[in-house]
Amino acid sequence: MDWNCCWTTEQIEPGHCPNIREGEEDLLSELSRRIVEKCFYCERFRDDLRLLSENDQPLARLVPFLVESLRDQKNQIASMAGSLDSRNQQISFLHELGEVLQTTMNLDEVLSVAMTAITAGKGFGMNRTFLLLTEKSQHNLGVGPQNQQEAWQTWEEIEHHNYSLTEMASQFFNTKLKAEKAKFHDILSRLGTLLTQEGHILNQVLRRHSPLLVDKRIHTNDEDNGLSEILGVDSYLIMPLVSRNRPVGVILADNYVTRKAITPHDLESLETFGFTVAFAIERASLHEELQEKVERLEEVNEQLLEQQEQIVRMEKLALVGEITSSIAHSIRNPLVAIGGFARTLLRRSDADDPLRERLQSLITAAQQLDDVLNEVLTSSDSLYPARDQWDVNLLVYRVSEELAERLAQRGVLVRLDLAQNLPMAFIDFRQITFCVRTIIINLLDSLPDGSTVTVFTRLLPEGILLEACAGQLPAGHTVSGLGIMVCRNLLEKQGIPFTITNDDQGISFRITVPVERSE
């Protein structure tokens, strides 16, 4: 019988079989392979089978059955090979993912890697994904395109550069993380609210430790709990993230752009991925918490060192206070005697006695020194100022009223230029009052009769400026007395800036008091 196909010929010549293409020349001499790969699908072979049947050959019925069986087996083998290839790719991808996740302890970087893996074509190929954490909700993240155009631009860029997972995750973390958070802020906010509801499907999935594929066409609205409306899709999957029986968060993924169906195989693949990501997130979270505690301990340690230094300063100040008090008391006794003796001589002197003016100056100087000693003794009794909220303008006004008579005797005018609507200052009212009074008295003693002293208050970013200024001092006059030294010491103890400027424009005293309570 003459056969049309070459299935009975062990060796054939080139060109004999039209189905053998260039590069397949080895099939010319391999009959078994040629039959399986070419003859079973050849029109000539089917003609030969019909010829067998027409000639009532015994194999006419058996051969078609064997051919069909072999075809099925071949298809099954091809399917298994494709499945194995897919599994190998998945295992290779998970291995790469694990290595990438091991390289960082930064939580945002871990999330970037995870989200990139879910949406990348080389990964799981979902269009969008949202990750919600049970703790640290500020790290919640959404990734994916919002429309077809954005999707194609992203996919073309990835295909053009042929990025690896590491490169894609790094690019996302460095250039797109903040933008993606902002883009999906509303959706993340609504999803985060749902995660706080105990009976919501998100929490149900977390408690069951089992992923869920939701299709709105199959599930009821009660089961969906409004997620389809928020996501804008009918089908999505929910993946719980659990590490060592500790709920870490949930992942929602969908195909918002392509509307491609999500299969149980997708769910199974992501479930394997979920364990790795949950562990990486937990590890990064613990590392972040550890870093925060370390930083807090460092801050506490710095505070302890500062307190130790402060204790040393307090001990020194206490000693200085004791010495100052002793010196002040030692000075006061002869000072009282000098002042009393001068007053006695003044009362007994005649009105035209040339010594009366000198005696009056001596009495005034003794009184000023006694006032300074009083403040020194008072300030040395306390290491800490008694600070509270006070009105600076009221403080200045009271000082000017208190010194009014003394200023009038010299014909010195104090002009007040006080800013309105100032906030309350956090100060020791008594000590700041002493400083303002001391400054004005120093100016009074240094300026000629009939001068003008201007006191300003202004609101600055760093606090309230309190400034007293006047014209140039007469030659030979200075403002560096004991009272000014005490003022500087009192203000430095409170951390209040105090500056004195004396130039061609005149003299100026500047105190900047705080408006907020310091630590």
C-alpha positions as CSV (number, residue, x, y, z in Angstrom):
1,M,0.0,0.0,0.0
2,D,1.3,3.4,-0.9
3,W,1.4,5.9,2.0
4,N,1.1,9.6,1.6
5,C,2.9,10.5,4.9
6,C,6.5,9.6,5.8
7,W,5.5,7.8,9.0
8,T,6.6,4.4,7.7
9,T,10.0,5.6,6.4
10,E,12.9,5.5,8.7
11,Q,15.1,8.0,6.8
12,I,13.7,10.6,4.5
13,E,15.3,13.2,2.2
14,P,15.2,16.9,2.8
15,G,12.1,18.4,1.3
16,H,10.1,15.2,1.5
17,C,8.1,16.4,4.6
18,P,6.7,19.9,4.2
19,N,6.3,20.2,8.0
20,I,10.0,20.0,8.8
21,R,11.4,23.5,8.9
22,E,15.0,24.8,8.8
23,G,16.8,23.9,12.0
24,E,14.8,20.6,12.4
25,E,16.9,18.5,10.1
26,D,17.5,16.0,12.9
27,L,13.9,14.8,12.4
28,L,14.8,13.5,9.0
29,S,16.5,10.5,10.6
30,E,14.5,10.2,13.9
31,L,11.3,8.5,13.0
32,S,9.7,8.3,16.5
33,R,10.2,12.0,17.2
34,R,9.0,12.8,13.6
35,I,5.8,10.8,14.1
36,V,5.0,12.5,17.5
37,E,6.0,16.0,16.6
38,K,5.0,16.2,12.9
39,C,3.1,13.2,11.5
40,F,0.3,13.3,14.1
41,Y,-0.6,16.8,13.0
42,C,0.0,16.2,9.2
43,E,-2.8,16.2,6.7
44,R,-1.1,13.4,4.8
45,F,-1.1,11.2,7.9
46,R,-4.9,11.7,8.3
47,D,-5.2,10.7,4.6
48,D,-3.3,7.5,5.4
49,L,-5.6,6.8,8.4
50,R,-8.6,7.1,6.0
51,L,-6.9,4.8,3.6
52,L,-6.5,2.2,6.4
53,S,-10.1,2.5,7.2
54,E,-11.2,2.1,3.5
55,N,-9.1,-1.0,3.1
56,D,-10.6,-2.5,6.2
57,Q,-7.2,-2.9,7.9
58,P,-7.2,-4.3,11.5
59,L,-5.3,-1.3,12.8
60,A,-7.8,1.2,11.3
61,R,-9.6,1.7,14.6
62,L,-6.7,1.4,16.9
63,V,-4.3,3.8,15.3
64,P,-6.6,6.9,15.7
65,F,-7.2,6.1,19.3
66,L,-3.5,5.8,20.0
67,V,-2.9,9.1,18.1
68,E,-5.5,10.9,20.1
69,S,-4.2,9.5,23.4
70,L,-0.7,10.5,22.5
71,R,-1.9,14.0,21.6
72,D,-3.6,14.3,25.0
73,Q,-0.5,13.1,26.8
74,K,1.6,15.6,24.9
75,N,-0.7,18.4,25.8
76,Q,-0.7,17.4,29.4
77,I,3.1,17.3,29.4
78,A,3.2,20.7,27.8
79,S,0.8,22.0,30.4
80,M,2.9,20.5,33.2
81,A,6.0,22.0,31.7
82,G,4.4,25.4,31.5
83,S,3.2,25.0,35.1
84,L,6.7,23.9,36.2
85,D,8.2,26.9,34.4
86,S,5.7,29.2,36.1
87,R,6.5,27.6,39.4
88,N,10.3,28.0,38.8
89,Q,9.8,31.7,37.9
90,Q,7.7,32.2,41.0
91,I,10.3,30.4,43.2
92,S,13.1,32.5,41.6
93,F,11.1,35.7,42.1
94,L,10.3,34.8,45.8
95,H,14.0,34.1,46.3
96,E,15.0,37.4,44.8
97,L,12.2,39.1,46.9
98,G,13.5,37.5,50.1
99,E,17.1,38.6,49.3
100,V,15.9,42.2,48.7
101,L,13.8,42.3,51.9
102,Q,16.8,41.1,53.9
103,T,18.9,44.1,52.7
104,T,16.9,46.8,54.6
105,M,15.5,47.4,58.0
106,N,13.7,50.6,57.0
107,L,9.9,50.1,57.2
108,D,9.1,52.3,54.2
109,E,11.7,50.5,52.1
110,V,10.3,47.1,53.0
111,L,6.8,48.3,52.0
112,S,8.1,49.7,48.8
113,V,9.6,46.3,47.9
114,A,6.4,44.5,48.8
115,M,4.1,46.8,46.9
116,T,6.4,46.8,43.8
117,A,6.5,43.0,43.9
118,I,2.7,42.8,43.8
119,T,2.2,45.3,41.0
120,A,5.3,44.5,38.8
121,G,4.8,42.4,35.7
122,K,7.8,40.3,36.7
123,G,6.1,39.7,40.0
124,F,2.4,39.1,40.6
125,G,1.2,41.5,38.0
126,M,-1.7,43.1,39.8
127,N,-2.8,46.6,38.7
128,R,-3.1,48.1,42.2
129,T,-2.5,47.2,45.8
130,F,-3.1,48.8,49.1
131,L,-1.4,47.9,52.4
132,L,-2.9,48.7,55.8
133,L,-1.0,48.2,59.0
134,T,-2.7,47.3,62.3
135,E,-0.1,49.6,63.9
136,K,1.9,52.5,62.5
137,S,-1.0,53.5,60.2
138,Q,1.1,56.5,59.1
139,H,3.0,54.0,56.9
140,N,-0.2,52.8,55.0
141,L,0.5,52.8,51.3
142,G,-1.2,52.5,48.0
143,V,0.5,51.8,44.7
144,G,-0.8,51.6,41.1
145,P,-2.1,53.6,38.1
146,Q,-5.3,55.6,38.3
147,N,-6.1,55.3,34.6
148,Q,-5.1,53.5,31.3
149,Q,-2.7,56.2,30.2
150,E,-0.8,56.2,33.5
151,A,-0.7,52.4,33.4
152,W,0.8,52.2,29.9
153,Q,3.4,54.9,30.6
154,T,4.6,53.0,33.7
155,W,4.6,49.6,31.9
156,E,6.5,51.0,28.9
157,E,9.1,52.6,31.2
158,I,9.7,49.3,33.0
159,E,9.9,47.3,29.8
160,H,12.2,49.8,28.2
161,H,14.7,49.8,31.0
162,N,14.2,46.2,31.9
163,Y,14.4,47.0,35.7
164,S,15.1,44.2,38.2
165,L,12.9,44.0,41.3
166,T,15.6,45.7,43.3
167,E,15.9,48.6,40.8
168,M,12.1,49.0,40.6
169,A,11.7,49.1,44.4
170,S,14.6,51.5,44.8
171,Q,13.3,53.8,42.2
172,F,9.8,53.7,43.8
173,F,11.2,54.4,47.3
174,N,13.4,57.3,46.1
175,T,11.0,59.1,43.7
176,K,7.4,57.9,44.0
177,L,6.7,56.9,47.6
178,K,5.4,60.3,48.8
179,A,3.5,60.9,45.6
180,E,1.7,57.5,45.8
181,K,0.7,58.2,49.4
182,A,-0.7,61.5,48.4
183,K,-2.5,60.1,45.3
184,F,-4.3,57.4,47.3
185,H,-4.7,59.5,50.5
186,D,-8.5,59.4,50.4
187,I,-8.8,55.7,49.7
188,L,-6.2,54.9,52.4
189,S,-8.0,57.0,54.9
190,R,-11.4,55.3,54.2
191,L,-9.8,51.8,54.2
192,G,-7.9,52.6,57.5
193,T,-11.2,53.6,59.1
194,L,-12.7,50.2,58.1
195,L,-9.8,48.3,59.6
196,T,-10.6,49.8,63.0
197,Q,-14.1,48.3,62.9
198,E,-14.0,45.0,64.8
199,G,-16.6,43.2,62.7
200,H,-15.5,44.3,59.3
201,I,-14.5,41.7,56.7
202,L,-10.9,43.0,56.8
203,N,-10.6,42.1,60.5
204,Q,-12.4,38.8,59.8
205,V,-9.8,37.8,57.3
206,L,-7.1,38.8,59.8
207,R,-8.6,36.7,62.5
208,R,-9.0,33.7,60.2
209,H,-5.4,34.0,58.9
210,S,-6.8,33.1,55.5
211,P,-6.9,35.1,52.2
212,L,-10.2,35.9,50.5
213,L,-11.1,36.4,46.9
214,V,-14.1,38.7,46.7
215,D,-16.3,39.0,43.6
216,K,-19.2,41.3,44.0
217,R,-21.2,39.3,41.5
218,I,-21.0,36.3,43.9
219,H,-20.6,37.8,47.4
220,T,-23.4,39.7,49.0
221,N,-23.2,43.4,49.9
222,D,-22.9,42.4,53.6
223,E,-19.8,40.4,52.8
224,D,-18.3,43.1,50.7
225,N,-18.8,45.8,53.4
226,G,-18.5,48.6,50.9
227,L,-15.0,47.8,49.7
228,S,-16.1,47.6,46.1
229,E,-17.4,51.1,46.2
230,I,-14.2,52.4,47.8
231,L,-11.9,50.6,45.3
232,G,-14.1,51.0,42.3
233,V,-13.9,47.4,41.2
234,D,-16.1,44.3,41.4
235,S,-13.4,41.9,42.1
236,Y,-10.4,42.1,44.5
237,L,-8.5,39.9,47.0
238,I,-7.7,40.4,50.6
239,M,-4.5,39.0,52.0
240,P,-3.8,38.9,55.8
241,L,-0.3,39.6,56.9
242,V,0.4,37.5,60.0
243,S,3.8,36.9,61.6
244,R,4.1,34.4,64.4
245,N,0.3,34.6,65.0
246,R,0.6,38.3,65.4
247,P,-1.6,40.3,63.0
248,V,0.6,42.8,61.1
249,G,-1.8,44.2,58.5
250,V,-3.8,43.4,55.3
251,I,-3.1,43.7,51.6
252,L,-5.9,44.5,49.1
253,A,-5.1,44.0,45.4
254,D,-7.2,44.4,42.2
255,N,-7.0,44.9,38.5
256,Y,-8.5,48.3,38.3
257,V,-7.2,49.1,34.9
258,T,-7.2,45.9,32.9
259,R,-10.2,44.4,34.7
260,K,-8.5,41.0,34.3
261,A,-10.1,38.3,36.4
262,I,-8.3,37.4,39.6
263,T,-7.9,33.6,39.8
264,P,-7.5,31.2,42.8
265,H,-3.9,30.7,41.5
266,D,-3.2,34.4,42.0
267,L,-4.6,34.0,45.5
268,E,-2.3,31.0,46.2
269,S,0.8,32.8,44.9
270,L,0.2,35.9,47.0
271,E,-0.5,33.7,50.1
272,T,3.1,32.3,49.8
273,F,4.4,35.9,49.3
274,G,2.4,37.1,52.3
275,F,4.3,35.2,54.9
276,T,7.7,36.6,53.7
277,V,6.3,40.2,53.7
278,A,4.6,39.9,57.1
279,F,7.9,38.8,58.7
280,A,9.9,41.5,57.0
281,I,7.3,44.2,58.1
282,E,7.4,42.9,61.7
283,R,11.2,42.9,61.7
284,A,11.4,46.5,60.3
285,S,8.7,47.7,62.7
286,L,10.5,46.2,65.7
287,H,13.8,47.8,64.4
288,E,12.0,51.1,64.1
289,E,10.6,50.8,67.6
290,L,14.1,49.9,68.9
291,Q,15.6,52.9,67.2
292,E,13.0,55.1,68.7
293,K,13.7,53.7,72.2
294,V,17.4,54.1,71.6
295,E,16.9,57.7,70.6
296,R,14.7,58.3,73.6
297,L,17.3,56.7,75.9
298,E,19.9,59.0,74.4
299,E,17.7,62.0,75.0
300,V,17.1,60.8,78.6
301,N,20.9,60.3,79.0
302,E,21.6,63.8,77.7
303,Q,19.0,65.2,80.1
304,L,20.6,63.3,83.0
305,L,24.0,64.7,82.1
306,E,22.5,68.2,81.9
307,Q,20.8,67.7,85.3
308,Q,24.1,66.5,86.7
309,E,25.8,69.6,85.4
310,Q,22.9,71.7,86.7
311,I,23.3,70.1,90.2
312,V,27.0,71.0,90.1
313,R,26.1,74.6,89.1
314,M,23.5,74.7,91.8
315,E,26.0,73.6,94.4
316,K,28.4,76.3,93.1
317,L,25.6,78.9,93.1
318,A,24.7,77.9,96.6
319,L,28.2,78.5,97.7
320,V,28.4,81.7,95.8
321,G,25.1,82.7,97.4
322,E,26.4,82.1,100.9
323,I,29.6,84.0,100.2
324,T,27.6,86.9,98.6
325,S,25.2,87.0,101.5
326,S,28.1,87.1,103.9
327,I,29.9,89.9,102.0
328,A,26.6,91.9,101.6
329,H,26.0,91.7,105.4
330,S,29.6,92.8,106.0
331,I,29.2,95.8,103.6
332,R,25.8,96.8,105.0
333,N,27.0,97.4,108.6
334,P,29.5,100.1,107.7
335,L,27.3,101.4,104.9
336,V,24.5,102.0,107.5
337,A,27.0,103.8,109.7
338,I,28.2,106.0,106.8
339,G,24.7,106.9,105.7
340,G,23.6,107.7,109.3
341,F,26.6,109.8,109.9
342,A,26.1,111.7,106.6
343,R,22.5,112.4,107.5
344,T,23.5,113.7,110.9
345,L,26.0,116.0,109.4
346,L,23.5,117.2,106.8
347,R,20.9,118.1,109.5
348,R,23.5,120.0,111.6
349,S,25.0,121.9,108.6
350,D,24.0,125.5,107.6
351,A,21.9,126.1,104.5
352,D,24.8,127.8,102.8
353,D,27.4,125.2,103.9
354,P,29.4,124.2,100.7
355,L,29.6,120.6,102.1
356,R,25.8,120.1,102.0
357,E,25.8,119.1,98.3
358,R,28.5,116.5,98.9
359,L,26.7,115.2,101.9
360,Q,23.5,114.8,99.9
361,S,25.4,112.9,97.2
362,L,26.9,110.6,99.8
363,I,23.5,109.9,101.3
364,T,22.1,109.2,97.8
365,A,24.9,106.9,96.9
366,A,24.6,105.0,100.2
367,Q,20.8,104.6,99.6
368,Q,21.5,103.2,96.1
369,L,24.1,100.8,97.4
370,D,21.7,99.7,100.1
371,D,19.0,99.0,97.5
372,V,21.5,96.9,95.5
373,L,22.5,95.0,98.6
374,N,18.8,94.2,99.3
375,E,18.4,92.7,95.8
376,V,21.7,90.8,96.1
377,L,20.6,89.3,99.4
378,T,17.1,88.5,98.0
379,S,18.5,86.9,94.8
380,S,21.1,84.8,96.7
381,D,18.3,83.2,98.8
382,S,16.9,81.3,95.8
383,L,18.6,79.3,93.1
384,Y,15.4,79.1,90.9
385,P,13.4,82.1,89.8
386,A,9.7,82.1,90.5
387,R,8.4,82.4,86.9
388,D,4.9,82.8,85.8
389,Q,2.7,84.5,83.2
390,W,3.0,88.3,83.5
391,D,2.2,91.5,81.5
392,V,5.4,93.2,80.5
393,N,3.8,96.5,79.8
394,L,2.3,96.6,83.3
395,L,5.7,95.8,84.7
396,V,7.3,98.8,82.9
397,Y,4.4,101.1,83.9
398,R,4.8,100.2,87.5
399,V,8.6,100.8,87.5
400,S,8.0,104.2,85.9
401,E,5.4,105.1,88.5
402,E,7.7,103.9,91.3
403,L,10.6,106.1,90.1
404,A,8.4,109.1,89.1
405,E,9.4,111.3,92.1
406,R,13.1,110.5,91.8
407,L,13.0,111.2,88.0
408,A,11.2,114.5,88.6
409,Q,13.9,115.7,91.0
410,R,16.4,115.4,88.1
411,G,14.0,116.6,85.4
412,V,14.5,113.3,83.5
413,L,11.6,112.3,81.3
414,V,10.7,108.6,80.8
415,R,8.8,108.1,77.6
416,L,6.9,104.8,77.2
417,D,6.4,103.3,73.8
418,L,4.6,100.1,74.6
419,A,3.3,97.7,71.9
420,Q,-0.3,96.8,72.2
421,N,-1.8,93.2,72.4
422,L,1.4,91.6,73.6
423,P,1.1,88.0,74.9
424,M,1.9,87.3,78.5
425,A,5.6,86.8,79.2
426,F,6.9,83.8,81.3
427,I,9.2,85.6,83.7
428,D,10.1,86.1,87.4
429,F,8.2,89.4,87.9
430,R,10.3,90.5,90.9
431,Q,13.6,89.9,89.2
432,I,12.7,91.5,85.8
433,T,11.3,94.5,87.7
434,F,14.6,94.8,89.6
435,C,16.5,94.7,86.3
436,V,14.3,97.4,84.6
437,R,14.5,99.6,87.7
438,T,18.3,99.2,87.9
439,I,18.7,100.0,84.2
440,I,16.6,103.2,84.5
441,I,18.4,104.3,87.8
442,N,21.8,103.7,86.1
443,L,20.7,105.9,83.2
444,L,19.4,108.5,85.6
445,D,22.7,108.6,87.5
446,S,24.7,108.8,84.2
447,L,22.6,111.3,82.2
448,P,22.6,115.1,82.6
449,D,19.5,116.7,84.1
450,G,16.6,117.2,81.6
451,S,17.4,114.1,79.5
452,T,14.9,111.7,78.1
453,V,14.8,107.9,78.6
454,T,12.6,105.9,76.1
455,V,11.4,102.4,77.1
456,F,10.1,100.2,74.2
457,T,8.3,96.9,74.2
458,R,8.0,94.9,70.9
459,L,6.9,91.4,69.9
460,L,9.7,89.4,68.2
461,P,9.7,85.8,66.9
462,E,12.0,84.8,69.8
463,G,10.0,86.6,72.5
464,I,9.1,90.1,73.8
465,L,11.8,92.8,73.4
466,L,12.1,95.2,76.4
467,E,14.5,98.0,75.5
468,A,15.5,101.2,77.4
469,C,17.6,103.7,75.5
470,A,18.9,107.3,75.8
471,G,21.3,109.7,74.1
472,Q,25.0,109.6,74.5
473,L,26.4,109.5,78.0
474,P,28.6,112.4,79.2
475,A,32.3,111.8,79.0
476,G,33.7,109.7,81.8
477,H,30.3,108.1,82.7
478,T,29.7,104.3,82.4
479,V,26.9,101.9,83.2
480,S,29.0,99.0,84.5
481,G,28.1,99.0,88.2
482,L,27.3,96.3,90.7
483,G,23.6,96.6,89.9
484,I,24.1,95.9,86.2
485,M,26.3,92.9,87.1
486,V,23.5,91.5,89.4
487,C,21.0,92.0,86.5
488,R,23.2,90.1,84.1
489,N,23.6,87.3,86.5
490,L,19.9,87.0,87.2
491,L,19.0,87.0,83.5
492,E,21.7,84.5,82.6
493,K,20.4,82.1,85.2
494,Q,17.0,82.2,83.4
495,G,18.5,82.0,79.9
496,I,17.3,85.5,79.0
497,P,19.4,87.5,76.5
498,F,20.7,90.8,77.9
499,T,22.8,93.2,75.7
500,I,24.1,96.7,76.2
501,T,25.1,98.9,73.2
502,N,26.9,102.2,73.7
503,D,28.0,104.1,70.6
504,D,27.6,107.4,68.8
505,Q,23.9,106.9,68.5
506,G,23.5,106.6,72.2
507,I,23.1,103.9,74.8
508,S,20.7,101.0,74.7
509,F,19.8,98.1,77.1
510,R,17.9,95.2,75.5
511,I,16.2,92.3,77.3
512,T,14.3,89.6,75.3
513,V,11.9,87.7,77.6
514,P,10.2,84.4,76.6
515,V,6.5,84.1,76.0
516,E,6.3,80.3,76.4
517,R,7.1,78.0,79.3
518,S,10.5,76.4,78.8
519,E,11.3,72.8,79.7
